[in-house]
């Protein structure tokens, strides 16, 4: 397994240069690329720049409530089936990769936003734009306004390189196998899951981002392992699912939301005794999906011979 560090840590003198802040993201490559599957964990980053912490009215543990904690580690064994795994190192509370690049709340910033910024989305209204204003139960993150230049720097040096690399993985899979299947991996608070979602929510934008057989394979494998599964409610998929999913072009994206109570103590932000069980179940699901994808993508080639 090869671990490739990629991404720009920011301009000289910026707070992205904190000694404890790694490269923006990592791509863990398999020893041999064997499947068009790609695993992406955009919200599991847990490196908090010191300047960000100093400018927040919240303590570090409260800020971490917005993390998809340990999701990257849950899916790490899937590299063994011959698929890459990509993860962010910076946290969702710092910049959210599952948003449009410029979903920005003008009330958060000092200075004028660019004219192309999307200031009226429902996500911005809820405080959950590209630069989030709140975490958890609408808890305000910042002590005061952020300079707009700082927001633009985060987008330029973190958001854009991440999406450029993610697009590269999708293009590579499509070129090598004739298709790409991206699993966008997330977790949900158990408070949300208990009310509506159960163990897993699979999002495919109501059929718009992936072929039905892909979603059916994921759902069937999870149900066979004993988990409850729902589709699209309350999570149909965010920007990544919508932006990269193009089934007609053989580019499929499925968002997976995991109930955090399945694998962690949410108060302590620690793995629970069920960790290994869930990790094994996810690997089994990924293996079944890889086998199904291999069968499906061979069929057009065989028909043409």
C-alpha positions in Angstrom: 0.0 0.0 0.0 1.4 3.4 -1.0 0.7 6.5 1.0 0.8 9.6 -1.2 0.9 13.0 0.5 -0.6 15.7 -1.7 -1.9 19.2 -1.4 -0.7 22.7 -0.8 -0.2 23.8 2.8 -0.7 27.4 2.0 1.3 30.6 1.3 4.4 31.4 3.4 3.4 32.9 6.8 -0.2 31.7 6.7 -1.7 29.7 9.5 -1.7 26.6 7.2 2.0 26.4 8.1 1.4 25.3 11.7 4.0 22.8 12.7 1.3 20.2 13.5 -0.7 20.7 10.3 0.1 18.1 7.7 -0.5 18.2 3.9 -4.1 19.1 3.1 -5.0 15.6 2.2 -3.7 12.1 1.6 -4.4 9.5 -1.1 -3.7 5.9 0.0 -3.0 3.9 -3.1 -3.3 0.1 -3.4 -0.3 -1.9 -4.4 -2.1 -2.7 -7.6 -5.1 -0.8 -9.0 -7.7 -3.6 -9.5 -11.1 -2.0 -9.5 -12.9 1.2 -10.5 -14.0 1.7 -6.9 -12.7 4.9 -5.1 -13.3 5.6 -1.4 -13.5 9.2 -0.3 -13.6 10.6 3.3 -13.9 14.4 3.1 -15.1 15.0 6.6 -12.8 12.8 8.8 -10.0 15.4 9.1 -8.8 16.0 12.6 -5.9 18.4 12.4 -7.0 21.8 13.8 -4.8 24.8 13.0 -3.8 26.7 16.1 -5.0 30.0 14.8 -8.4 28.5 14.0 -8.7 27.2 17.6 -7.6 30.6 19.0 -10.3 32.4 16.9 -13.1 30.0 18.0 -15.5 30.5 20.9 -15.8 26.7 21.2 -13.4 24.2 22.7 -11.7 21.6 20.6 -14.0 18.7 21.6 -17.1 20.7 20.7 -15.6 21.6 17.3 -15.0 17.9 16.7 -18.7 17.1 16.9 -18.9 18.0 13.2 -16.3 15.4 12.2 -17.1 12.2 10.6 -14.7 10.8 13.1 -12.6 7.7 12.2 -14.6 7.1 8.9 -11.3 7.1 7.0 -10.1 4.3 9.2 -13.3 2.3 8.9 -12.8 2.1 5.2 -9.0 1.7 5.2 -9.1 -2.1 4.7 -10.9 -1.5 1.4 -7.6 -0.5 -0.1 -6.8 -4.2 0.0 -9.3 -4.9 -2.8 -7.3 -2.7 -5.1 -9.0 0.7 -4.6 -7.6 4.1 -3.5 -8.8 5.9 -0.4 -8.7 9.6 -0.2 -9.1 11.7 3.0 -8.9 15.3 4.1 -6.6 16.1 7.0 -8.2 19.5 7.8 -11.6 19.4 9.6 -15.0 20.0 8.2 -15.5 22.9 10.6 -12.6 24.7 8.9 -13.8 24.2 5.3 -16.4 21.8 4.0 -15.5 19.9 0.9 -19.1 18.7 0.3 -20.3 22.2 -0.6 -20.0 24.3 -3.7 -16.6 26.1 -3.7 -18.2 29.5 -2.9 -21.3 28.9 -0.7 -20.5 31.8 1.6 -22.4 33.7 4.2 -21.7 37.5 3.7 -22.4 38.1 7.4 -19.4 36.0 8.4 -16.7 38.0 6.7 -14.9 41.3 6.7 -14.6 42.5 3.1 -16.6 42.1 0.0 -17.4 38.6 -1.3 -16.9 37.9 -5.0 -19.9 38.5 -7.2 -20.1 34.8 -8.1 -20.5 33.6 -4.5 -23.7 31.7 -3.7 -25.0 33.5 -0.7 -28.5 32.3 -0.8 -28.4 28.6 -0.6 -30.3 26.7 2.2 -27.0 25.4 3.5 -25.6 29.0 3.9 -28.8 30.0 5.6 -28.3 27.2 8.1 -24.8 28.2 8.8 -23.3 25.2 6.9 -21.7 26.8 3.8 -18.2 26.2 2.5 -16.8 28.0 5.5 -19.2 26.8 8.2 -20.6 29.3 10.7 -21.9 26.7 13.2 -21.3 23.2 14.4 -23.6 20.8 16.3 -26.8 22.3 17.5 -26.3 25.7 15.8 -23.3 26.6 18.0 -21.5 29.6 16.6 -17.8 28.8 15.8 -16.1 32.2 15.6 -15.6 35.0 18.0 -15.9 37.5 15.3 -15.9 38.1 11.5 -13.2 36.4 9.3 -11.2 38.4 6.8 -12.5 37.5 3.3 -8.9 37.0 2.1 -8.6 34.2 4.6 -11.7 32.5 3.3 -10.4 32.8 -0.2 -7.1 31.3 0.9 -8.7 28.3 2.4 -10.7 27.7 -0.8 -7.6 28.2 -3.0 -5.1 26.1 -1.0 -7.3 23.4 0.5 -10.7 23.0 -1.3 -9.6 23.4 -4.9 -6.5 21.0 -4.7 -8.7 18.4 -3.0 -11.3 18.4 -5.7 -8.7 18.5 -8.4 -7.1 15.3 -7.0 -10.5 13.7 -6.5 -11.4 14.4 -10.1 -8.1 12.9 -11.1 -8.9 9.6 -9.3 -12.3 9.5 -11.1 -10.7 10.2 -14.5 -8.1 7.5 -13.9 -10.6 4.9 -13.0 -12.8 5.7 -16.0 -9.8 5.6 -18.3 -8.5 2.3 -16.9 -11.8 0.4 -16.5 -14.4 2.2 -18.6 -16.2 3.3 -15.4 -15.7 4.9 -12.1 -17.6 4.2 -8.8 -17.0 6.6 -6.0 -18.2 5.8 -2.5 -18.4 9.1 -0.6 -18.1 8.0 3.1 -19.7 9.9 6.0 -21.2 9.4 9.4 -24.3 10.8 11.1 -25.1 11.6 14.8 -27.1 8.8 16.5 -29.6 11.4 17.5 -30.5 11.9 13.8 -30.3 8.2 13.0 -32.6 7.1 15.9 -35.2 9.5 14.6 -35.3 8.7 10.9 -32.3 6.9 9.5 -31.4 3.7 11.3 -27.9 2.3 10.8 -27.1 3.5 7.2 -28.4 6.0 4.7 -27.4 5.5 1.1 -27.7 8.6 -1.0 -27.8 8.6 -4.8 -29.7 11.8 -5.4 -32.9 9.8 -5.9 -31.3 7.8 -8.7 -29.5 10.6 -10.4 -25.9 9.9 -9.3 -25.5 6.1 -9.7 -26.9 3.1 -11.6 -29.6 1.3 -9.6 -27.6 -2.0 -9.5 -24.8 -0.3 -7.7 -27.0 1.1 -4.9 -28.9 -2.2 -4.7 -25.6 -4.1 -4.3 -24.5 -1.8 -1.4 -27.9 -2.0 0.3 -28.2 -5.8 -0.1 -24.7 -6.4 1.4 -25.4 -4.1 4.4 -28.8 -5.7 5.0 -27.3 -9.2 4.8 -24.8 -8.1 7.5 -27.7 -7.3 9.8 -27.9 -3.5 9.4 -31.0 -1.4 8.7 -30.7 0.7 5.6 -32.6 3.7 4.1 -32.2 5.5 0.9 -31.9 9.2 0.4 -33.8 10.3 3.5 -32.7 12.3 5.4 -29.4 12.4 3.3 -29.7 12.2 -0.5 -26.1 13.2 -1.1 -24.3 16.6 -1.1 -22.2 18.5 -3.6 -19.8 15.6 -4.3 -22.6 13.2 -5.1 -24.4 15.7 -7.3 -21.3 17.2 -9.0 -19.4 14.0 -9.9 -22.3 11.5 -10.4 -23.0 11.0 -14.1 -24.3 7.5 -14.7 -24.8 8.1 -18.4 -21.1 8.7 -18.6 -20.3 5.6 -16.5 -19.3 7.8 -13.5 -21.3 6.7 -10.4 -21.3 8.2 -7.0 -23.0 6.9 -3.9 -23.0 8.6 -0.5 -22.9 6.4 2.6 -23.9 7.7 6.0 -23.1 5.6 9.0 -24.8 5.8 12.4 -21.9 6.8 14.7 -23.4 4.7 17.5 -22.4 1.6 15.5 -18.7 2.2 16.1 -17.9 5.0 18.6 -18.7 6.7 21.9 -19.9 10.1 20.6 -19.4 11.9 23.9 -15.8 10.8 24.4 -15.0 10.7 20.6 -13.5 7.2 21.0 -13.9 3.9 19.2 -16.3 1.4 20.8 -16.2 -2.3 21.1 -18.2 -2.7 17.9 -15.5 -1.1 15.8 -14.0 -4.3 14.4 -17.5 -5.8 13.6 -18.4 -2.7 11.5 -15.1 -2.5 9.8 -15.4 -6.1 8.7 -18.9 -5.5 7.5 -17.9 -2.6 5.4 -15.0 -4.5 3.9 -17.4 -7.4 3.0 -19.8 -4.9 1.3 -16.9 -3.3 -0.7 -15.7 -6.7 -1.8 -19.2 -7.7 -3.0 -19.5 -4.4 -4.8 -16.1 -4.7 -6.5 -17.1 -8.2 -7.7 -20.4 -6.9 -9.1 -18.8 -4.0 -10.8 -16.2 -6.3 -12.4 -18.9 -8.4 -13.9 -21.0 -5.5 -15.1 -18.2 -3.5 -16.7 -17.0 -6.5 -18.7 -20.3 -7.0 -20.4 -20.1 -4.1 -22.9 -16.6 -5.3 -23.9 -17.7 -8.9 -24.3 -20.7 -7.8 -26.4 -18.4 -5.8 -28.7 -16.0 -8.8 -29.3 
